[in-house]
Amino acid sequence: MTEELTSDLKLDLKGLMCPLPVVKMAQAIKKVEIGQVIEAEATDLGVLADILAWSKSTGNEMVKTAKEGKVIRFWVKRLK
Amino acid sequence: MDGEKQKKCTLVVCSGDMDKVFAAFAIATGAAAMGYEVVMFFTFWGLKSIQKGGPTGRGLFGRMLSLVNRGGISRIGPSRLNMGGMGRWMFKKMMKNKGVASLPELRQTAIDLGVRMIACQMSMDVMEIRREDLIPEISDCVGAAYMVQEAGESETNLYI
């Protein structure tokens, strides 16, 4: 059931805490084209809530999330 | 690019405590990362976090103030448990261990993201802090009316 999502840019946010994950994501989203996907890994427990709010505010979309032990993985698609 | 007006967020930073200034910069940076236009208005003790850190003051009181209350973002301590600077050192260590950005780094990130930082002319005059005593990234020294106008245009106005 889970399809592997291909990503166009990988972002390592492990070890970074608020507000750095959203800051780095804001910088990274400019590096991909509209329609492309950024795959990120983070350890900040609040990161999903933050990135979700950031996505809503900037008009992008968090398409998938996964938790592997202490690492939280999520994929963000650039829509604008 | 898009027809929507850019959202705005304004913050009044009146505190010179590390915890409160940290919250201010974290929120400002987060908002800027989300595409908001962000304005931070520094008044009274908030001026400490945008001072270069050198001596200030011309008159007796101004210089006395400068001696006991040296400005500069690396010098500010937590609002409680500063314990003569020990608490500040401990908090800095705890934050570093957890991968949290330091205050100077966070302020620089805010600057890099285009957060507009303005200072309160009145409290600068009272505390005898001149424009040259502040970091160069401060774009203006203004008064209450200017701040209220900025706040009136913003969706979110925070007082820290």
gemmi code that builds the backbone of each chain (N, CA, C; Angstrom):
import gemmi

chains = {
    "A": [
        ("MET", (0.832, -1.199, 0.000), (0.000, 0.000, 0.000), (0.869, 1.252, 0.000)),
        ("THR", (2.030, 1.185, 0.626), (2.857, 2.405, 0.671), (3.752, 2.463, -0.565)),
        ("GLU", (3.530, 3.507, -1.370), (4.394, 3.631, -2.556), (5.583, 4.476, -2.145)),
        ("GLU", (6.731, 4.180, -2.690), (7.901, 4.996, -2.411), (7.773, 6.308, -3.172)),
        ("LEU", (7.857, 7.403, -2.464), (7.715, 8.705, -3.098), (9.091, 9.168, -3.549)),
        ("THR", (9.225, 9.499, -4.807), (10.536, 9.971, -5.264), (10.667, 11.444, -4.890)),
        ("SER", (11.860, 11.802, -4.451), (12.060, 13.186, -4.055), (13.118, 13.823, -4.933)),
        ("ASP", (13.038, 15.140, -5.054), (13.968, 15.864, -5.902), (15.059, 16.553, -5.101)),
        ("LEU", (14.827, 16.676, -3.807), (15.847, 17.304, -2.952), (15.728, 16.693, -1.565)),
        ("LYS", (16.872, 16.352, -0.986), (16.848, 15.794, 0.368), (17.342, 16.857, 1.343)),
        ("LEU", (16.620, 16.993, 2.448), (16.955, 18.018, 3.433), (17.192, 17.354, 4.787)),
        ("ASP", (18.358, 17.564, 5.351), (18.668, 16.958, 6.643), (18.459, 17.995, 7.746)),
        ("LEU", (17.396, 17.796, 8.517), (17.100, 18.754, 9.585), (17.320, 18.123, 10.950)),
        ("LYS", (17.981, 16.965, 10.968), (18.173, 16.241, 12.222), (19.024, 17.072, 13.162)),
        ("GLY", (18.592, 17.129, 14.430), (19.354, 17.877, 15.413), (19.005, 19.352, 15.461)),
        ("LEU", (18.189, 19.805, 14.522), (17.796, 21.224, 14.522), (16.476, 21.401, 15.219)),
        ("MET", (16.382, 22.471, 16.010), (15.132, 22.706, 16.715), (14.523, 24.022, 16.263)),
        ("CYS", (13.239, 24.171, 16.580), (12.474, 25.355, 16.209), (13.280, 26.620, 16.467)),
        ("PRO", (13.283, 27.632, 15.586), (12.549, 27.692, 14.323), (13.345, 27.239, 13.105)),
        ("LEU", (14.514, 26.629, 13.339), (15.375, 26.303, 12.213), (14.764, 25.391, 11.148)),
        ("PRO", (13.993, 24.337, 11.534), (13.418, 23.500, 10.469), (12.577, 24.288, 9.455)),
        ("VAL", (11.700, 25.172, 9.915), (10.893, 25.923, 8.931), (11.747, 26.907, 8.152)),
        ("VAL", (12.759, 27.469, 8.829), (13.633, 28.422, 8.135), (14.357, 27.716, 6.993)),
        ("LYS", (14.934, 26.536, 7.319), (15.664, 25.788, 6.287), (14.736, 25.340, 5.166)),
        ("MET", (13.508, 24.960, 5.532), (12.548, 24.517, 4.525), (12.200, 25.682, 3.601)),
        ("ALA", (12.028, 26.873, 4.197), (11.705, 28.049, 3.384), (12.821, 28.347, 2.394)),
        ("GLN", (14.057, 28.154, 2.814), (15.184, 28.382, 1.907), (15.257, 27.286, 0.849)),
        ("ALA", (14.975, 26.030, 1.263), (15.110, 24.906, 0.343), (14.030, 24.894, -0.730)),
        ("ILE", (12.822, 25.346, -0.375), (11.719, 25.264, -1.332), (12.007, 26.100, -2.570)),
        ("LYS", (12.846, 27.128, -2.411), (13.169, 27.970, -3.565), (14.090, 27.238, -4.533)),
        ("LYS", (14.712, 26.149, -4.032), (15.686, 25.460, -4.882), (15.037, 24.401, -5.758)),
        ("VAL", (13.748, 24.104, -5.526), (13.090, 23.098, -6.366), (12.051, 23.773, -7.244)),
        ("GLU", (11.684, 23.076, -8.326), (10.674, 23.621, -9.236), (9.289, 23.339, -8.669)),
        ("ILE", (8.296, 24.041, -9.190), (6.907, 23.781, -8.801), (6.553, 22.365, -9.238)),
        ("GLY", (6.003, 21.589, -8.308), (5.650, 20.216, -8.620), (6.668, 19.231, -8.079)),
        ("GLN", (7.854, 19.750, -7.711), (8.882, 18.856, -7.194), (8.694, 18.647, -5.694)),
        ("VAL", (9.360, 17.596, -5.196), (9.140, 17.186, -3.806), (10.451, 17.242, -3.029)),
        ("ILE", (10.378, 17.778, -1.821), (11.540, 17.767, -0.927), (11.307, 16.695, 0.128)),
        ("GLU", (12.320, 15.857, 0.327), (12.227, 14.848, 1.374), (13.104, 15.309, 2.536)),
        ("ALA", (12.515, 15.381, 3.733), (13.274, 15.888, 4.871), (13.270, 14.911, 6.030)),
        ("GLU", (14.353, 14.975, 6.813), (14.434, 14.160, 8.022), (14.714, 15.091, 9.181)),
        ("ALA", (13.949, 14.908, 10.276), (14.131, 15.801, 11.421), (13.982, 15.019, 12.716)),
        ("THR", (14.433, 15.637, 13.805), (14.284, 14.990, 15.101), (13.454, 15.837, 16.058)),
        ("ASP", (13.190, 17.094, 15.698), (12.383, 17.976, 16.542), (10.960, 17.432, 16.609)),
        ("LEU", (10.487, 17.153, 17.807), (9.172, 16.532, 17.960), (8.027, 17.423, 17.484)),
        ("GLY", (8.279, 18.728, 17.437), (7.214, 19.627, 17.014), (7.239, 19.924, 15.527)),
        ("VAL", (8.153, 19.243, 14.803), (8.401, 19.644, 13.418), (7.194, 19.447, 12.508)),
        ("LEU", (6.419, 18.375, 12.728), (5.300, 18.141, 11.813), (4.255, 19.242, 11.930)),
        ("ALA", (3.966, 19.647, 13.169), (2.991, 20.728, 13.352), (3.496, 22.011, 12.703)),
        ("ASP", (4.776, 22.277, 12.883), (5.361, 23.495, 12.320), (5.336, 23.478, 10.801)),
        ("ILE", (5.784, 22.370, 10.212), (5.868, 22.304, 8.754), (4.471, 22.312, 8.150)),
        ("LEU", (3.516, 21.706, 8.845), (2.132, 21.722, 8.345), (1.617, 23.156, 8.294)),
        ("ALA", (1.862, 23.907, 9.368), (1.433, 25.314, 9.409), (2.160, 26.112, 8.341)),
        ("TRP", (3.451, 25.852, 8.182), (4.226, 26.562, 7.169), (3.673, 26.266, 5.776)),
        ("SER", (3.344, 24.989, 5.549), (2.837, 24.608, 4.226), (1.524, 25.315, 3.930)),
        ("LYS", (0.644, 25.346, 4.912), (-0.650, 26.010, 4.706), (-0.451, 27.487, 4.417)),
        ("SER", (0.476, 28.088, 5.153), (0.692, 29.525, 5.010), (1.337, 29.883, 3.687)),
        ("THR", (2.210, 29.010, 3.182), (2.933, 29.340, 1.960), (2.300, 28.719, 0.729)),
        ("GLY", (1.230, 27.924, 0.913), (0.560, 27.341, -0.238), (1.231, 26.112, -0.787)),
        ("ASN", (2.056, 25.456, 0.033), (2.657, 24.196, -0.395), (1.948, 23.045, 0.306)),
        ("GLU", (2.397, 21.811, 0.042), (1.660, 20.690, 0.610), (2.586, 19.648, 1.211)),
        ("MET", (2.293, 19.236, 2.425), (3.034, 18.140, 3.036), (2.327, 16.867, 2.607)),
        ("VAL", (2.958, 16.114, 1.722), (2.232, 15.007, 1.091), (2.332, 13.698, 1.855)),
        ("LYS", (3.385, 13.530, 2.639), (3.525, 12.251, 3.331), (4.381, 12.430, 4.572)),
        ("THR", (4.080, 11.658, 5.611), (4.933, 11.687, 6.798), (5.207, 10.258, 7.236)),
        ("ALA", (6.356, 10.053, 7.895), (6.685, 8.718, 8.404), (7.573, 8.883, 9.619)),
        ("LYS", (7.462, 7.969, 10.548), (8.295, 8.045, 11.746), (9.105, 6.768, 11.837)),
        ("GLU", (10.422, 6.915, 11.904), (11.286, 5.737, 12.011), (12.158, 5.903, 13.233)),
        ("GLY", (11.686, 5.368, 14.359), (12.448, 5.529, 15.586), (12.405, 6.981, 16.014)),
        ("LYS", (13.579, 7.586, 16.132), (13.622, 8.970, 16.580), (13.536, 9.946, 15.413)),
        ("VAL", (13.613, 9.412, 14.189), (13.666, 10.307, 13.032), (12.281, 10.463, 12.421)),
        ("ILE", (11.903, 11.699, 12.180), (10.620, 11.982, 11.535), (10.903, 12.364, 10.089)),
        ("ARG", (10.310, 11.609, 9.160), (10.516, 11.918, 7.746), (9.249, 12.511, 7.178)),
        ("PHE", (9.410, 13.501, 6.341), (8.219, 14.057, 5.687), (8.597, 14.561, 4.299)),
        ("TRP", (7.568, 14.576, 3.440), (7.782, 15.009, 2.053), (6.902, 16.234, 1.789)),
        ("VAL", (7.508, 17.280, 1.272), (6.777, 18.516, 0.986), (6.838, 18.790, -0.508)),
        ("LYS", (5.670, 19.037, -1.096), (5.618, 19.313, -2.530), (5.455, 20.797, -2.747)),
        ("ARG", (6.266, 21.357, -3.648), (6.127, 22.771, -3.951), (4.968, 22.972, -4.920)),
        ("LEU", (4.001, 23.785, -4.521), (2.827, 24.009, -5.370), (2.792, 25.422, -5.942)),
        ("LYS", (3.586, 26.310, -5.356), (3.519, 27.712, -5.813), (4.914, 28.184, -6.191)),
    ],
    "B": [
        ("MET", (3.205, 38.392, -8.156), (3.162, 36.949, -8.320), (1.763, 36.432, -8.017)),
        ("ASP", (1.289, 36.668, -6.829), (-0.106, 36.300, -6.541), (-0.847, 37.539, -6.064)),
        ("GLY", (-2.175, 37.498, -6.251), (-2.961, 38.685, -5.951), (-3.164, 38.919, -4.470)),
        ("GLU", (-2.799, 37.924, -3.633), (-3.029, 38.089, -2.194), (-2.037, 39.071, -1.619)),
        ("LYS", (-2.531, 39.862, -0.667), (-1.649, 40.805, 0.019), (-0.793, 40.017, 1.007)),
        ("GLN", (0.465, 40.403, 1.125), (1.343, 39.697, 2.033), (0.881, 39.918, 3.468)),
        ("LYS", (0.846, 38.840, 4.254), (0.415, 38.965, 5.646), (1.524, 39.609, 6.458)),
        ("LYS", (1.120, 40.293, 7.501), (2.088, 41.035, 8.298), (2.017, 40.631, 9.756)),
        ("CYS", (3.172, 40.658, 10.405), (3.241, 40.316, 11.822), (4.137, 41.333, 12.495)),
        ("THR", (3.645, 41.957, 13.569), (4.487, 42.944, 14.262), (4.735, 42.488, 15.698)),
        ("LEU", (5.901, 42.794, 16.200), (6.239, 42.426, 17.572), (6.817, 43.637, 18.287)),
        ("VAL", (6.328, 43.882, 19.501), (6.925, 44.913, 20.338), (7.808, 44.178, 21.335)),
        ("VAL", (9.101, 44.440, 21.297), (10.016, 43.750, 22.200), (10.420, 44.733, 23.284)),
        ("CYS", (9.801, 44.588, 24.440), (10.084, 45.513, 25.541), (11.010, 44.869, 26.568)),
        ("SER", (11.167, 43.558, 26.489), (11.963, 42.844, 27.479), (13.390, 42.671, 27.020)),
        ("GLY", (14.295, 42.684, 27.981), (15.690, 42.447, 27.656), (16.156, 41.128, 28.208)),
        ("ASP", (15.220, 40.242, 28.529), (15.608, 38.945, 29.066), (15.802, 37.938, 27.952)),
        ("MET", (16.763, 37.067, 28.138), (17.145, 36.095, 27.115), (15.968, 35.231, 26.682)),
        ("ASP", (15.161, 34.765, 27.663), (14.063, 33.881, 27.300), (13.030, 34.609, 26.456)),
        ("LYS", (12.741, 35.847, 26.839), (11.702, 36.583, 26.112), (12.209, 37.043, 24.739)),
        ("VAL", (13.450, 37.492, 24.700), (14.020, 37.923, 23.421), (14.134, 36.724, 22.490)),
        ("PHE", (14.439, 35.554, 23.064), (14.532, 34.361, 22.243), (13.190, 34.052, 21.605)),
        ("ALA", (12.130, 34.111, 22.424), (10.792, 33.854, 21.888), (10.472, 34.845, 20.774)),
        ("ALA", (10.842, 36.116, 20.989), (10.568, 37.138, 19.971), (11.244, 36.800, 18.653)),
        ("PHE", (12.537, 36.482, 18.723), (13.256, 36.183, 17.480), (12.807, 34.877, 16.856)),
        ("ALA", (12.449, 33.889, 17.683), (11.993, 32.614, 17.130), (10.681, 32.801, 16.372)),
        ("ILE", (9.757, 33.548, 16.976), (8.477, 33.782, 16.308), (8.669, 34.635, 15.059)),
        ("ALA", (9.507, 35.669, 15.180), (9.746, 36.551, 14.027), (10.341, 35.761, 12.872)),
        ("THR", (11.324, 34.902, 13.198), (11.971, 34.111, 12.154), (10.995, 33.120, 11.552)),
        ("GLY", (10.204, 32.467, 12.414), (9.207, 31.520, 11.921), (8.212, 32.207, 10.994)),
        ("ALA", (7.743, 33.379, 11.411), (6.779, 34.111, 10.586), (7.400, 34.510, 9.253)),
        ("ALA", (8.643, 34.973, 9.295), (9.319, 35.367, 8.053), (9.486, 34.166, 7.138)),
        ("ALA", (9.789, 33.003, 7.727), (9.935, 31.786, 6.930), (8.609, 31.388, 6.305)),
        ("MET", (7.502, 31.817, 6.921), (6.186, 31.491, 6.385), (5.693, 32.543, 5.405)),
        ("GLY", (6.551, 33.495, 5.091), (6.181, 34.478, 4.075), (5.567, 35.750, 4.618)),
        ("TYR", (5.510, 35.899, 5.930), (4.976, 37.123, 6.511), (5.966, 38.262, 6.365)),
        ("GLU", (5.431, 39.471, 6.299), (6.280, 40.647, 6.449), (6.362, 40.885, 7.956)),
        ("VAL", (7.555, 40.922, 8.499), (7.693, 40.996, 9.952), (8.389, 42.284, 10.368)),
        ("VAL", (7.813, 42.950, 11.375), (8.439, 44.153, 11.926), (8.625, 43.964, 13.419)),
        ("MET", (9.839, 44.209, 13.910), (10.103, 44.114, 15.346), (10.452, 45.501, 15.866)),
        ("PHE", (9.730, 45.924, 16.886), (9.925, 47.254, 17.466), (10.570, 47.063, 18.830)),
        ("PHE", (11.789, 47.558, 18.978), (12.527, 47.358, 20.219), (12.432, 48.592, 21.091)),
        ("THR", (11.938, 48.402, 22.318), (11.821, 49.537, 23.222), (12.334, 49.162, 24.592)),
        ("PHE", (12.778, 50.163, 25.317), (13.307, 49.983, 26.675), (14.305, 48.848, 26.791)),
        ("TRP", (14.017, 47.852, 27.604), (15.020, 46.803, 27.791), (15.251, 46.011, 26.513)),
        ("GLY", (14.314, 46.065, 25.600), (14.498, 45.385, 24.317), (15.686, 45.933, 23.552)),
        ("LEU", (16.042, 47.190, 23.829), (17.176, 47.803, 23.139), (18.473, 47.043, 23.415)),
        ("LYS", (18.528, 46.380, 24.576), (19.749, 45.627, 24.912), (20.092, 44.605, 23.850)),
        ("SER", (19.057, 44.003, 23.270), (19.334, 42.927, 22.323), (19.738, 43.443, 20.948)),
        ("ILE", (19.658, 44.773, 20.740), (20.122, 45.293, 19.462), (21.276, 46.280, 19.627)),
        ("GLN", (21.803, 46.369, 20.838), (22.970, 47.217, 21.046), (24.229, 46.474, 20.646)),
        ("LYS", (25.233, 47.253, 20.256), (26.501, 46.635, 19.886), (27.211, 46.112, 21.120)),
        ("GLY", (27.007, 46.758, 22.277), (27.629, 46.262, 23.489), (28.673, 47.186, 24.068)),
        ("GLY", (28.909, 48.310, 23.442), (29.900, 49.235, 23.980), (29.277, 50.119, 25.054)),
        ("PRO", (30.071, 50.995, 25.674), (29.532, 51.875, 26.713), (28.586, 52.912, 26.107)),
        ("THR", (27.567, 53.261, 26.857), (26.623, 54.267, 26.372), (26.417, 55.312, 27.457)),
        ("GLY", (25.669, 56.348, 27.116), (25.333, 57.349, 28.124), (26.241, 58.555, 28.060)),
        ("ARG", (25.639, 59.712, 28.377), (26.431, 60.949, 28.402), (26.431, 61.527, 29.807)),
        ("GLY", (25.207, 61.584, 30.410), (25.086, 62.167, 31.752), (25.415, 61.116, 32.801)),
        ("LEU", (25.306, 61.503, 34.064), (25.660, 60.593, 35.157), (24.797, 59.345, 35.160)),
        ("PHE", (23.470, 59.541, 35.112), (22.564, 58.392, 35.173), (22.734, 57.497, 33.961)),
        ("GLY", (22.914, 58.131, 32.811), (23.066, 57.347, 31.585), (24.278, 56.438, 31.657)),
        ("ARG", (25.351, 57.000, 32.198), (26.571, 56.194, 32.274), (26.494, 55.153, 33.373)),
        ("MET", (25.807, 55.492, 34.485), (25.611, 54.502, 35.549), (24.823, 53.328, 34.999)),
        ("LEU", (23.783, 53.656, 34.222), (22.948, 52.611, 33.639), (23.794, 51.703, 32.752)),
        ("SER", (24.656, 52.322, 31.971), (25.475, 51.551, 31.051), (26.395, 50.593, 31.794)),
        ("LEU", (26.864, 51.026, 32.978), (27.790, 50.180, 33.746), (27.113, 48.935, 34.288)),
        ("VAL", (25.886, 49.128, 34.847), (25.244, 47.957, 35.457), (24.437, 47.156, 34.461)),
        ("ASN", (24.216, 47.712, 33.311), (23.311, 47.079, 32.364), (23.924, 47.124, 30.985)),
        ("ARG", (25.056, 46.439, 30.809), (25.721, 46.472, 29.524), (24.840, 45.802, 28.482)),
        ("GLY", (24.692, 46.429, 27.356), (23.857, 45.862, 26.299), (24.644, 44.871, 25.471)),
        ("GLY", (23.984, 44.368, 24.458), (24.644, 43.378, 23.612), (23.938, 42.053, 23.752)),
        ("ILE", (23.657, 41.418, 22.623), (22.789, 40.249, 22.649), (23.416, 39.053, 23.342)),
        ("SER", (24.728, 39.002, 23.422), (25.341, 37.849, 24.088), (25.319, 37.993, 25.597)),
        ("ARG", (25.026, 39.217, 26.076), (25.135, 39.453, 27.518), (23.827, 39.288, 28.251)),
        ("ILE", (22.721, 39.208, 27.539), (21.457, 39.217, 28.270), (21.199, 37.860, 28.914)),
        ("GLY", (20.600, 37.929, 30.090), (20.388, 36.701, 30.857), (18.924, 36.351, 30.962)),
        ("PRO", (18.614, 35.166, 31.491), (17.210, 34.756, 31.624), (16.486, 35.640, 32.632)),
        ("SER", (15.151, 35.701, 32.517), (14.384, 36.602, 33.384), (14.405, 36.126, 34.831)),
        ("ARG", (14.626, 34.836, 35.035), (14.778, 34.329, 36.399), (15.970, 33.400, 36.416)),
        ("LEU", (16.500, 33.153, 37.602), (17.587, 32.192, 37.785), (18.848, 32.596, 37.044)),
        ("ASN", (19.065, 33.888, 36.893), (20.303, 34.278, 36.231), (21.499, 33.979, 37.128)),
        ("MET", (21.293, 34.089, 38.444), (22.319, 33.731, 39.431), (23.670, 34.314, 39.074)),
        ("GLY", (23.658, 35.634, 38.837), (24.914, 36.320, 38.574), (25.564, 35.947, 37.260)),
        ("GLY", (24.785, 35.388, 36.339), (25.371, 35.026, 35.049), (25.498, 33.517, 34.889)),
        ("MET", (25.421, 32.792, 36.014), (25.557, 31.338, 35.959), (24.397, 30.716, 35.182)),
        ("GLY", (23.182, 31.245, 35.447), (22.000, 30.720, 34.765), (22.081, 30.944, 33.269)),
        ("ARG", (22.593, 32.125, 32.898), (22.730, 32.431, 31.480), (23.661, 31.421, 30.824)),
        ("TRP", (24.779, 31.153, 31.492), (25.755, 30.208, 30.954), (25.144, 28.813, 30.829)),
        ("MET", (24.372, 28.419, 31.864), (23.774, 27.087, 31.845), (22.737, 26.957, 30.733)),
        ("PHE", (21.906, 27.978, 30.583), (20.900, 27.930, 29.526), (21.552, 27.862, 28.152)),
        ("LYS", (22.633, 28.641, 27.997), (23.310, 28.620, 26.688), (23.836, 27.231, 26.394)),
        ("LYS", (24.361, 26.577, 27.435), (24.908, 25.236, 27.250), (23.804, 24.244, 26.919)),
        ("MET", (22.688, 24.355, 27.629), (21.568, 23.436, 27.395), (21.046, 23.604, 25.983)),
        ("MET", (20.933, 24.838, 25.535), (20.411, 25.085, 24.204), (21.366, 24.549, 23.149)),
        ("LYS", (22.650, 24.734, 23.387), (23.625, 24.248, 22.412), (23.568, 22.739, 22.309)),
        ("ASN", (23.446, 22.063, 23.474), (23.394, 20.606, 23.460), (22.191, 20.073, 22.707)),
        ("LYS", (21.094, 20.830, 22.734), (19.886, 20.352, 22.080), (19.775, 20.829, 20.636)),
        ("GLY", (20.808, 21.469, 20.132), (20.763, 21.884, 18.733), (19.932, 23.125, 18.491)),
        ("VAL", (19.695, 23.905, 19.524), (18.933, 25.137, 19.355), (19.894, 26.249, 18.940)),
        ("ALA", (19.471, 27.075, 18.022), (20.331, 28.163, 17.565), (20.602, 29.125, 18.708)),
        ("SER", (21.801, 29.711, 18.734), (22.103, 30.688, 19.773), (21.405, 31.999, 19.421)),
        ("LEU", (21.295, 32.885, 20.400), (20.600, 34.153, 20.153), (21.244, 34.995, 19.049)),
        ("PRO", (22.579, 35.156, 19.072), (23.164, 35.925, 17.964), (22.876, 35.296, 16.604)),
        ("GLU", (22.923, 33.952, 16.543), (22.645, 33.269, 15.266), (21.206, 33.500, 14.868)),
        ("LEU", (20.296, 33.434, 15.845), (18.880, 33.594, 15.550), (18.585, 35.008, 15.077)),
        ("ARG", (19.254, 35.974, 15.698), (19.048, 37.348, 15.264), (19.550, 37.527, 13.837)),
        ("GLN", (20.684, 36.910, 13.526), (21.228, 37.016, 12.168), (20.304, 36.358, 11.165)),
        ("THR", (19.711, 35.216, 11.556), (18.755, 34.539, 10.676), (17.568, 35.448, 10.407)),
        ("ALA", (17.098, 36.121, 11.446), (15.978, 37.049, 11.269), (16.357, 38.143, 10.269)),
        ("ILE", (17.568, 38.674, 10.428), (18.043, 39.719, 9.508), (18.103, 39.173, 8.086)),
        ("ASP", (18.663, 37.963, 7.939), (18.797, 37.359, 6.609), (17.447, 37.125, 5.958)),
        ("LEU", (16.418, 36.867, 6.766), (15.096, 36.602, 6.215), (14.314, 37.877, 5.961)),
        ("GLY", (14.943, 39.029, 6.218), (14.283, 40.286, 5.885), (13.383, 40.837, 6.963)),
        ("VAL", (13.528, 40.362, 8.200), (12.739, 40.928, 9.292), (13.183, 42.374, 9.497)),
        ("ARG", (12.202, 43.286, 9.567), (12.559, 44.698, 9.726), (12.640, 45.022, 11.216)),
        ("MET", (13.770, 45.581, 11.629), (13.969, 45.877, 13.041), (14.067, 47.375, 13.243)),
        ("ILE", (13.176, 47.899, 14.076), (13.169, 49.343, 14.337), (13.273, 49.589, 15.834)),
        ("ALA", (13.786, 50.774, 16.193), (14.024, 51.067, 17.608), (13.171, 52.238, 18.067)),
        ("CYS", (12.901, 52.248, 19.351), (12.078, 53.308, 19.939), (12.952, 54.504, 20.280)),
        ("GLN", (12.721, 55.621, 19.591), (13.566, 56.803, 19.784), (13.475, 57.314, 21.222)),
        ("MET", (12.281, 57.280, 21.795), (12.080, 57.842, 23.136), (12.889, 57.108, 24.185)),
        ("SER", (12.827, 55.770, 24.162), (13.579, 55.056, 25.192), (15.078, 55.137, 24.922)),
        ("MET", (15.449, 55.302, 23.656), (16.862, 55.517, 23.360), (17.324, 56.826, 24.007)),
        ("ASP", (16.508, 57.866, 23.892), (16.865, 59.153, 24.475), (16.942, 59.068, 25.991)),
        ("VAL", (15.962, 58.391, 26.594), (15.931, 58.281, 28.060), (17.164, 57.546, 28.566)),
        ("MET", (17.518, 56.453, 27.903), (18.652, 55.662, 28.359), (19.966, 56.146, 27.757)),
        ("GLU", (19.899, 57.220, 26.990), (21.081, 57.837, 26.371), (21.841, 56.837, 25.505)),
        ("ILE", (21.081, 56.150, 24.679), (21.671, 55.234, 23.711), (21.524, 55.883, 22.345)),
        ("ARG", (22.641, 56.002, 21.622), (22.569, 56.665, 20.330), (22.423, 55.638, 19.216)),
        ("ARG", (22.049, 56.141, 18.051), (21.905, 55.274, 16.875), (23.186, 54.480, 16.627)),
        ("GLU", (24.336, 55.128, 16.827), (25.624, 54.461, 16.575), (25.877, 53.323, 17.558)),
        ("ASP", (25.154, 53.323, 18.704), (25.353, 52.259, 19.681), (24.572, 51.005, 19.300)),
        ("LEU", (23.702, 51.138, 18.307), (22.894, 49.999, 17.873), (23.524, 49.326, 16.667)),
        ("ILE", (23.149, 48.063, 16.465), (23.673, 47.361, 15.289), (23.167, 48.051, 14.019)),
        ("PRO", (23.971, 48.021, 12.955), (23.604, 48.775, 11.746), (22.337, 48.291, 11.050)),
        ("GLU", (21.900, 47.070, 11.351), (20.722, 46.555, 10.647), (19.413, 47.201, 11.089)),
        ("ILE", (19.454, 48.043, 12.129), (18.237, 48.730, 12.542), (17.881, 49.746, 11.470)),
        ("SER", (16.665, 49.624, 10.924), (16.367, 50.473, 9.776), (15.883, 51.862, 10.161)),
        ("ASP", (15.274, 52.010, 11.331), (14.701, 53.314, 11.691), (14.601, 53.483, 13.194)),
        ("CYS", (14.623, 54.733, 13.643), (14.323, 55.002, 15.046), (13.037, 55.797, 15.051)),
        ("VAL", (11.993, 55.226, 15.623), (10.655, 55.802, 15.443), (9.932, 55.968, 16.761)),
        ("GLY", (8.672, 56.404, 16.667), (7.871, 56.616, 17.866), (6.634, 55.738, 17.882)),
        ("ALA", (5.789, 55.995, 18.866), (4.615, 55.152, 19.103), (3.643, 55.162, 17.929)),
        ("ALA", (3.447, 56.333, 17.342), (2.461, 56.421, 16.258), (2.852, 55.525, 15.095)),
        ("TYR", (4.139, 55.540, 14.767), (4.614, 54.686, 13.676), (4.342, 53.224, 13.999)),
        ("MET", (4.654, 52.846, 15.251), (4.456, 51.462, 15.672), (2.977, 51.085, 15.610)),
        ("VAL", (2.107, 51.959, 16.068), (0.675, 51.659, 16.061), (0.177, 51.499, 14.635)),
        ("GLN", (0.709, 52.310, 13.729), (0.295, 52.186, 12.330), (0.730, 50.840, 11.773)),
        ("GLU", (1.965, 50.436, 12.055), (2.448, 49.133, 11.584), (1.579, 48.022, 12.162)),
        ("ALA", (1.261, 48.153, 13.467), (0.452, 47.128, 14.118), (-0.944, 47.087, 13.517)),
        ("GLY", (-1.474, 48.253, 13.181), (-2.811, 48.309, 12.596), (-2.890, 47.583, 11.270)),
        ("GLU", (-1.764, 47.540, 10.543), (-1.755, 46.863, 9.238), (-1.482, 45.376, 9.379)),
        ("SER", (-1.144, 44.942, 10.591), (-0.713, 43.553, 10.706), (-1.828, 42.670, 11.247)),
        ("GLU", (-1.719, 41.390, 10.927), (-2.694, 40.415, 11.401), (-2.444, 40.068, 12.857)),
        ("THR", (-1.186, 40.083, 13.222), (-0.796, 39.604, 14.542), (0.155, 40.606, 15.149)),
        ("ASN", (-0.205, 41.137, 16.310), (0.698, 42.041, 17.004), (1.014, 41.450, 18.363)),
        ("LEU", (2.296, 41.239, 18.627), (2.674, 40.602, 19.885), (3.465, 41.556, 20.754)),
        ("TYR", (3.209, 41.502, 22.052), (3.957, 42.325, 22.991), (4.779, 41.396, 23.881)),
        ("ILE", (6.112, 41.544, 23.768), (6.954, 40.593, 24.487), (7.788, 41.329, 25.513)),
    ],
}
model = gemmi.Model(1)
for chain_id, residues in chains.items():
    chain = gemmi.Chain(chain_id)
    for i, (resn, *xyz) in enumerate(residues, 1):
        res = gemmi.Residue()
        res.name, res.seqid = resn, gemmi.SeqId(i, " ")
        for name, pos in zip(("N", "CA", "C"), xyz):
            atom = gemmi.Atom()
            atom.name, atom.element = name, gemmi.Element(name[0])
            atom.pos, atom.b_iso = gemmi.Position(*pos), 0.0
            res.add_atom(atom)
        chain.add_residue(res)
    model.add_chain(chain)
structure = gemmi.Structure()
structure.add_model(model)
structure.setup_entities()
